[in-house]
Amino acid sequence: MNSTPRFWKQWLVLVFVLFVIAVTVWLGFPEFYNRYIVEICGPKLQKQLGFETVVGKRNQYGANTFYITKVDKGGVFDKAGIKPGFIPFGYMHGFETEFYSQLEGARGEKTTLRFIEAAPDGKDIIHTIDIAVPIN
């Protein structure tokens, strides 16, 4: 009996299965990354930097908007001048994910955040604020 052909068939099946797994993970990675940033990193950053956010209807068009709802007195965001109601902007693919991703990527460094402050008279104010993000 010659077991060589069977041996190669097993390897071929193994390589195919690993290829399918790799492609599945690669195609699904953005969703996994987004969930990790928003659900794991987001709450940690909020606690560490002293702020809370929400995605909700905030404008006259009824569109969902990601914005700051609370800033803890004496926290990093408070000291930087960030206020409740500020809307992070300048992100291309998902405000919430990219906002947290920017903060997470800036640990131990300074980063520049941009916000829109919706004014009652319709003349929105743009704020550019530099903050230092602690390592832990």
PEMO-V698145 format. One record per pair of residues at least 24 apart in sequence whose C-alpha atoms are under 8 Angstrom apart, sorted by the first residue. I is the first residue (numbers start at 0). J is the second residue. Records with the same first field share a line. If there is no record, write none. Layout:
I=J + J
//
This chain:
33=96
36=96 + 99 + 100
37=95 + 96 + 99
40=99 + 103
41=99
44=99 + 102 + 103
47=135
48=74 + 75 + 76 + 132
49=74 + 75 + 76 + 77
50=74 + 76
65=94 + 95
75=130 + 131
76=130
79=128 + 129 + 130
80=128
81=128
84=116 + 117
85=114 + 115 + 116 + 117
86=114 + 115 + 116
87=112 + 113 + 114 + 115
88=113 + 114 + 115
89=113
102=132
105=131 + 132
106=131 + 132 + 133 + 134 + 135
107=131 + 132 + 133 + 134
108=132 + 133
//
